[in-house]
Structures are given as C-alpha cells and as structure tokens.
Amino acid sequence: MAHRQIKTLNFLSVFLLGVDGIVGSGIFLMPSRVYAKIGDLSAMVMPLAGISILMIALCFANLASKIPGDGGAWLYTYTAFGKFAGFEIGIFTWLLGIVTMATEISAFVTGLRSVVPIMNQHGYYLVTTLGILVVLTILNLFGSGFMDWVDNISTVAKISVLVVFVALALFFIHPTNFNNLTGNATTGSSLFSRFNQGFGMVFYMFTGFSFLPIAASKMDNPEKTLPKALISVLLTSAALYMIVQLAAIGVSGSSLANDNVPIAASFYHIAGTIGYDLALVGMLISILGVALSVSFSTPTIASSLATEHQLLPHVLGKQNKRGVPMVSLLLSCGICALMLFSGNYLFLASCIVFTSFVQYVPTILAAIKLRNHSKLPQGFRLPGGNLIPIIALLVTMYLIFSFSWELIIAGVVVFALSGVWYFYDDRDRQAKGLRRDIAEKDKPF
C-alpha cells in the first residue's frame, strides 16, 4: 500500500498509513490472552511497549533518511556489515512476511471458532486455513490492481469496530471489574515469567511499524516529517490499545481471560447478539484484508532480494505478464502452508516477534556504526548520540525472555541453513564477470 502512494505522501497520509499498518489482528485477539497473563497490568503494558518500540523505530528512521531504497532492515544491514549479513537479514525479512501471512490466516480461523466450533478440530482448522491460502494465491495471480479497494475496506472495518466499541463501552464499564492486578497465578509460573510473555504478546501488536520508515524515507523533507510521524503513530496506537484494553476489562471483567474473541465478547455485554455479530464480522473482514495485503507484498521481498543485489537465485525474481513474481509467490505460499500445520495462533505470533527481533538487532547496530559515516548524508540525527540506539538494543534483548527454547533453536537452524545456502550458491561462479561488476557497484561502506 505504501509504495503505491509514495510520491504524494504527506504527514497525514503517513500517519494514517502507519496506524493502518500497526493495528491488525492483535487488538482483536490478544486482549484476553494478555489479560490472562497479567490481569489489569495488561492495560499499562500497552503504552510501555509502544514507547519501547519507538526507540527501535527511531533507529529505522535514522537509517531510512541516510540510505535510500525499499530494502528496510536487510538493506541497512547490508550497507553497514556487508553482503552475508544483508543476505541473512533478507532471509528473515522474507520469513517475517511469510509468518505474518500465516498468522493472519490463523487469526481468521481462530476468530471463526467462536461461531463454528468444529474449527477447534485440527483437521477442519487445517483444511480451512489451507483453503484460504489457496484462494489468496489465486488472487495474487491477477496482480495488485484491486489492493487499494481491499485496503480501504479493511481499514474502515477495523477502525469502525474499535471506535464504536470504545464509545459504547464508556456507558457499560463497571469499576469493580478492575480487581485482578497481576493475572492468573494458578499456573505455577512467576509474575516475572508471565509479564515477559505478556510483554511479548503486546510487542507483537506493534511490529507492523517497520515498513513505515521505508515509505516515508522518500517523502519531501523526511528528516522532519519521518520522526514526527513515527512518534505520532506509535503513541496513538499505544493509546488506542490501552483504551481498548481498559474498555474490555471494564465491560467483561475476569471473564475476559477466557474469551476467544475478546472485543466481540465484550460487545455482546453491550449490545447482545447484534453487537457480537457486527464486531465479529468487522474483525474477520479486517484480518482477511491484512492477510491478502501481506500475501501480495511478501513475494516481492524475495523478488527484490534476487534482482537488486543478487542475494537469492535469479529465478525468484521472474515475473508473469501482470508483474507477479510467480516462483517467489509459490515458494512463499508453500512455506506458509507448512507453518499453518502448527495450528497455533499464539505460536505464530511469537514467531513474528522473533523474526522481528532478528531484524531489529543488526538495524540498531547499523545505526550506531553509520552514525557519523563520511560517505552518507547526515539525515535525521538521533538526539543524545547513541543513547536511543543503546536503549533500543536493551529493549530488543529483553525480548529474549519471551521466547521459548524451541523458537530460539528454530531460528538458529534457519540462520545456519541460510548460511550454507549462501556459501554454496554457485551463482557467482557461473557469472563471475557480471557478479564482480555488481559487487563493486553495490559494495557497502
């Protein structure tokens, strides 16, 4: 969506684009999960996570104003640390798109479970999710001409549901419902452990910010507009999340912890079956719109990696007559299908946080390394020298506490296999002359 409007972006359009990119399935499904972990503290974690991720976003903004291009984290890493590092982060950037697609599809079926209980059976869940993936793949074959229409419907659906919910909830909040400060302690886990898990869930709700610096970096005067937009978008999203969480707790009370679709369930307390159905439909339209949008953008990541810096096999960049990278699309959807076999929305959401973590660390380090580089423009300077990148790095490293050992091991395996792929790729040996010219032309600083 961002790349189609990039020539006419002003502050307001960047702001709306950012809010639209961040507010996704998380706000419709996560409030109950976070509440179950840390109770009323869940509302306070929303702005805390928003401010924390703002530190990371400012590092992206700094690099976006210095390094032109639509590569994001992998391009910044490539520039600062070389081709191999850029390749590895490029793989995780592509993987992030695939995981996001799987998560949104899973979120859609997770939402359906409240009205179609048979979806709780793994077989039916799997058939439905794979069916949705097949439909998304087919729609991709027709190109992205109708994506503006889809994005607009998705945006209107989710914002309308949230605004109406908050407006009506003000008249149905019961102060006595705020009686569970720290969540469910009967699981045997410590408050520290539950807080870490809850923070990771909330962090997931903000991960959509990372595309915004790429779009805004091509605006007029990005040095001023970009940081203001990022600050406004993240603080607005954090405030919206906190208000929605407080409203859900105030309306539903302790029953919120057991709600599969918490916003729709809270709407039921306000307007009965009609409120529940309207909220559920709005949520499903929103989630499906995001899934479709991501299914269009993800294959282009692999295509870009293959064509711009030859970091992936050239075949991944081939396009059909409508400009669709067919091989990248089929490979992306194939990997997505494998991820859907997990059948676990929360697991897929944690995968998004982990793949984002892998991109954040080198991006923050690149902001430190390239801060005063003589061959790069000054761009947007971070106040306080390296203070913001150091805070961002500490916040990012804290996320490790929210990851399971299985997820960390899976990440290491992906990193290792990607490394093997890189070092044994014989493309350079097949076209040494061309590759040498490209390497010298695109040689990072």
C-alpha positions in Angstrom: 0.0 0.0 0.0 2.8 2.4 1.0 4.8 2.0 -2.2 1.8 2.9 -4.4 1.3 6.3 -2.7 4.9 7.2 -2.2 5.0 10.2 -4.5 2.2 12.0 -2.7 2.7 11.1 0.9 2.3 14.0 3.4 2.3 13.9 7.1 -1.4 13.0 7.4 -1.2 10.2 4.9 2.0 8.8 6.5 0.2 8.9 9.9 -2.9 7.1 8.7 -0.7 4.6 6.8 1.2 3.9 9.9 -1.8 3.4 12.1 -3.3 1.1 9.5 -0.1 -0.9 9.3 0.2 -1.4 13.0 -3.4 -2.0 14.1 -4.2 -5.6 13.0 -5.4 -8.9 14.3 -3.6 -8.5 17.6 -6.0 -5.9 19.0 -9.0 -8.2 18.3 -7.5 -11.4 19.7 -4.7 -10.5 22.1 -6.5 -8.6 24.9 -7.8 -11.7 26.5 -4.5 -13.6 26.2 -2.5 -10.7 27.7 -5.1 -10.2 30.5 -4.9 -13.9 31.4 -1.2 -13.5 31.9 -1.0 -10.2 33.9 -4.5 -9.0 34.6 -5.2 -5.3 34.9 -1.5 -4.7 34.3 -2.1 -5.6 30.6 -3.5 -2.1 30.0 -0.3 -0.5 31.4 1.9 -2.7 29.2 0.3 -1.3 26.0 1.9 2.2 26.3 5.1 0.7 27.8 5.6 -1.5 24.7 4.7 1.4 22.4 7.3 3.7 23.9 9.9 0.8 23.9 9.4 0.1 20.2 9.5 3.8 19.5 13.2 3.6 20.4 13.7 0.9 17.8 11.6 2.8 15.2 13.7 5.9 15.6 16.8 3.9 14.6 14.9 2.8 11.4 14.0 6.4 10.8 17.6 7.5 11.2 18.8 4.9 8.6 15.9 5.5 6.2 16.9 9.1 6.0 20.5 8.1 5.2 20.1 5.1 2.9 17.6 5.3 0.1 15.8 2.2 -1.2 13.0 -0.1 -0.3 15.1 -2.8 1.5 14.5 -1.9 5.1 16.4 -3.9 7.7 18.3 -6.1 5.2 19.4 -3.1 3.2 20.7 -1.2 6.3 22.5 -4.4 7.5 23.9 -4.9 4.0 25.2 -1.3 3.9 26.8 -1.5 7.4 28.0 -5.1 7.7 28.4 -6.5 4.2 26.7 -8.9 1.8 26.5 -12.0 4.0 24.9 -10.1 6.9 22.5 -8.5 4.5 21.6 -11.9 3.0 20.8 -13.4 6.4 18.6 -10.5 7.4 17.0 -10.5 4.0 16.0 -14.2 4.6 14.5 -13.3 7.9 12.7 -10.2 6.3 11.1 -12.5 3.8 10.4 -15.1 6.5 8.6 -12.3 8.5 6.3 -11.7 5.6 5.5 -15.4 5.3 4.9 -15.8 9.1 2.7 -12.7 9.1 0.6 -14.2 6.3 0.3 -17.5 8.2 -0.6 -15.6 11.4 -3.3 -13.6 9.8 -4.9 -16.7 8.2 -4.7 -18.5 11.6 -6.2 -15.4 13.3 -9.1 -15.5 10.8 -9.9 -19.2 11.6 -9.3 -18.6 15.3 -12.0 -15.9 15.2 -14.3 -18.3 13.4 -14.0 -20.9 16.2 -16.4 -18.9 18.4 -19.3 -19.4 15.9 -18.1 -22.6 14.1 -16.9 -24.9 17.0 -15.8 -27.6 14.6 -12.8 -25.4 13.7 -11.4 -26.4 17.1 -10.6 -29.8 15.5 -7.2 -29.6 13.9 -8.3 -31.3 10.7 -11.0 -28.8 9.9 -8.8 -26.0 11.0 -6.1 -27.1 8.6 -8.4 -27.6 5.7 -9.9 -24.2 6.2 -6.5 -22.3 6.5 -5.0 -24.1 3.6 -8.2 -23.3 1.5 -7.8 -19.6 2.4 -4.1 -19.8 1.4 -5.0 -21.3 -2.0 -7.6 -18.5 -2.6 -5.0 -15.8 -1.7 -2.5 -17.4 -4.0 -5.0 -17.4 -6.9 -5.9 -13.7 -6.2 -2.2 -12.9 -6.4 -2.1 -14.2 -10.0 -4.3 -11.3 -11.1 -1.9 -8.6 -9.9 -2.4 -5.9 -7.3 -4.8 -3.6 -9.1 -7.6 -4.1 -6.6 -5.5 -3.8 -3.4 -6.4 -0.2 -2.7 -10.0 -1.2 -2.6 -9.3 -4.1 -0.3 -7.1 -2.0 2.0 -9.8 0.7 2.3 -12.5 -1.8 3.2 -10.2 -3.5 5.8 -9.2 -0.2 7.3 -12.8 1.1 7.6 -13.9 -2.3 9.1 -11.3 -2.4 11.9 -11.3 1.3 12.8 -15.2 1.4 12.9 -15.4 -1.6 15.2 -12.8 -0.2 17.6 -14.3 3.3 17.7 -17.9 2.2 18.2 -16.8 -0.3 20.8 -14.9 2.3 22.9 -17.7 4.9 22.5 -20.4 2.5 23.7 -18.2 0.8 26.4 -17.9 4.1 28.2 -21.5 3.6 29.4 -21.0 -0.1 30.4 -17.8 -0.1 32.3 -18.0 -1.4 35.9 -15.2 -0.2 38.2 -15.5 -3.3 40.2 -14.2 -5.3 37.2 -10.8 -3.9 37.8 -9.9 -6.4 40.6 -7.3 -8.6 39.1 -4.0 -6.7 39.1 -1.5 -9.4 38.1 -3.4 -12.1 36.2 -3.7 -15.8 36.8 -1.1 -17.1 39.3 -2.5 -20.6 39.5 -0.4 -21.8 36.5 2.6 -22.0 38.8 4.7 -19.5 36.7 6.1 -16.4 38.4 4.8 -12.9 37.8 8.2 -12.1 36.1 7.7 -15.0 33.6 4.0 -14.1 32.9 5.0 -10.4 32.5 7.6 -11.4 29.9 5.1 -13.5 28.0 2.5 -10.7 28.1 5.0 -8.1 27.0 6.0 -10.3 24.0 2.3 -10.6 23.1 1.8 -6.8 23.2 5.1 -6.2 21.4 3.7 -8.3 18.5 0.8 -5.8 18.2 3.3 -3.1 17.2 5.6 -5.0 14.8 3.9 -3.5 11.7 5.7 -0.2 12.1 8.9 -1.4 10.3 7.6 -0.7 6.7 6.8 3.0 7.5 10.3 4.4 7.5 10.9 2.8 4.1 7.8 4.6 2.7 8.5 7.9 4.5 12.1 8.0 3.5 11.1 9.0 0.0 8.9 11.9 1.1 9.9 15.6 0.9 11.9 16.6 4.0 11.9 13.2 5.7 14.3 14.4 8.3 11.5 16.3 10.0 8.4 14.5 8.9 9.5 10.9 9.5 10.4 11.2 13.2 7.2 13.2 13.9 5.1 10.6 12.0 6.7 7.7 13.8 6.3 9.2 17.3 2.6 10.2 16.5 1.8 6.8 15.0 3.3 4.7 17.8 1.9 6.9 20.6 -1.5 7.0 19.0 -1.5 3.2 18.6 -0.3 2.7 22.1 -3.1 5.0 23.5 -5.7 3.2 21.3 -4.6 -0.2 22.5 -4.6 0.9 26.2 -8.1 2.4 25.9 -9.5 -0.7 24.1 -7.9 -2.9 26.8 -9.3 -0.8 29.6 -12.7 -0.9 28.0 -12.6 -4.6 27.5 -11.6 -5.2 31.1 -14.2 -2.7 32.4 -17.0 -4.4 30.4 -16.1 -8.1 30.7 -14.2 -8.3 34.0 -12.4 -11.5 34.8 -14.4 -13.4 32.2 -12.2 -11.6 29.6 -9.4 -14.1 30.3 -11.5 -16.9 28.7 -12.8 -15.1 25.7 -11.5 -16.4 22.3 -12.6 -13.2 20.5 -12.4 -10.6 23.4 -13.7 -7.5 21.6 -16.7 -9.3 20.1 -17.4 -10.9 23.5 -17.2 -7.5 25.2 -19.5 -6.1 22.6 -22.0 -8.9 23.5 -22.2 -7.4 27.0 -23.1 -4.1 25.4 -25.4 -4.9 22.5 -26.2 -8.6 22.7 -26.0 -10.9 19.7 -26.2 -8.0 17.2 -23.2 -6.3 18.8 -21.3 -9.6 18.9 -22.0 -10.4 15.2 -21.1 -6.9 14.0 -17.9 -6.9 15.9 -17.0 -10.4 14.6 -17.8 -9.6 11.0 -15.7 -6.4 11.2 -12.8 -8.3 12.8 -12.9 -11.0 10.2 -13.0 -8.5 7.3 -10.1 -6.6 8.8 -8.0 -9.7 9.3 -8.7 -11.2 5.9 -7.8 -7.8 4.3 -4.4 -7.8 6.1 -3.8 -11.4 5.0 -4.5 -10.5 1.4 -2.3 -7.4 1.5 0.6 -9.3 3.1 0.2 -12.1 0.5 0.9 -9.6 -2.2 3.8 -7.9 -0.6 5.7 -10.9 0.7 6.7 -12.5 -2.6 8.1 -9.1 -3.7 10.6 -9.3 -0.9 12.2 -12.4 -2.3 12.0 -11.0 -5.8 13.8 -7.8 -4.7 16.5 -9.8 -2.9 17.0 -11.8 -6.1 17.1 -8.9 -8.6 18.5 -5.9 -6.7 21.7 -7.4 -5.2 21.6 -11.0 -6.4 21.2 -12.3 -2.8 18.9 -15.0 -3.9 18.7 -17.1 -7.1 17.6 -15.1 -10.1 14.6 -17.4 -10.8 12.9 -15.9 -7.7 12.7 -12.6 -9.5 11.0 -13.7 -12.6 7.5 -12.2 -13.1 4.5 -13.0 -15.2 2.7 -10.6 -17.6 0.9 -8.9 -14.7 4.2 -8.3 -12.8 3.6 -11.1 -10.3 6.8 -12.9 -9.2 5.5 -16.4 -9.7 8.3 -18.5 -8.3 8.6 -16.3 -5.2 4.8 -16.4 -4.7 4.6 -20.2 -4.9 7.6 -20.7 -2.7 6.3 -18.2 -0.1 2.9 -19.8 0.0 4.4 -23.3 0.2 6.4 -22.3 3.3 3.3 -20.6 4.7 1.4 -23.8 4.3 3.9 -25.7 6.4 3.7 -23.1 9.1 -0.1 -23.4 9.2 0.3 -27.0 10.3 1.2 -25.8 13.8 -2.5 -24.8 14.2 -1.5 -22.3 16.9 -2.1 -18.6 16.5 -0.1 -17.6 19.6 2.9 -19.6 18.4 2.8 -17.9 15.0 2.5 -14.5 16.7 5.6 -15.3 18.8 7.4 -16.3 15.5 6.6 -12.8 14.2 8.2 -11.2 17.3 11.3 -13.5 17.0 11.8 -12.7 13.3 11.4 -9.0 14.0 13.9 -9.3 16.8 16.4 -10.8 14.4 16.0 -7.7 12.2 16.0 -5.1 15.0 19.4 -6.1 16.4 21.5 -5.5 13.3 19.5 -2.4 12.4 20.2 -0.8 15.7 23.9 -1.8 15.5 23.9 -0.3 11.9 22.5 3.0 13.3 25.4 3.1 15.8 28.1 2.2 13.2 26.8 4.6 10.5 26.0 7.5 12.8 28.9 9.7 11.6 29.8 8.0 8.4 31.6 10.4 6.0 30.1 8.8 2.8 26.4 9.0 4.0 24.2 12.1 4.4 23.6 13.3 7.9 19.8 12.7 7.6 17.7 12.6 10.7 20.1 12.7 13.7 19.1 10.9 16.8 19.2 13.2 19.9 21.6 12.1 22.6 24.1 10.5 20.4 24.0 6.7 20.8 21.6 6.8 23.8 18.5 5.9 21.9 20.2 3.0 20.0 21.5 1.7 23.3 18.1 1.8 24.9 16.6 0.2 21.8 19.2 -2.6 21.9 18.4 -3.2 25.6 14.7 -3.3 24.9 15.2 -5.7 22.0 17.5 -8.0 24.0 14.8 -8.1 26.7 12.5 -9.8 24.3 14.7 -12.9 24.6 12.9 -13.7 27.9 9.6 -14.1 26.0 11.0 -16.7 23.5 10.8 -20.4 24.1 13.9 -22.5 23.6 12.2 -24.3 20.7 11.7 -21.0 18.9 15.3 -19.9 19.5 16.7 -23.2 18.3 14.4 -23.0 15.2 15.9 -19.5 14.5 19.4 -20.8 14.8 18.6 -23.6 12.4 17.2 -21.2 9.8 20.3 -19.0 10.2 22.6 -21.9 9.7 20.8 -23.3 6.7 20.7 -19.9 5.2 24.4 -19.6 5.7 25.0 -23.0 4.0 22.8 -21.8 1.1 24.8 -18.6 0.8 28.3 -20.1 0.8 27.5 -23.0 -1.5 25.5 -20.9 -4.0 27.3 -21.2 -7.3 25.7 -18.2 -9.0 28.9 -16.1 -8.7 31.0 -18.9 -10.2 28.5 -19.2 -13.1 28.7 -15.5 -14.0 31.9 -14.2 -12.4 32.4 -11.2 -14.6 28.9 -9.8 -14.1 28.8 -10.6 -10.4 32.2 -8.9 -9.9 30.9 -5.8 -11.6 27.8 -5.8 -9.4 29.7 -6.5 -6.3 32.0 -3.4 -6.9 29.0 -1.3 -7.8 27.0 -2.2 -4.7 29.9 -2.6 -2.3 28.7 -1.5 1.1 30.6 1.1 3.1 
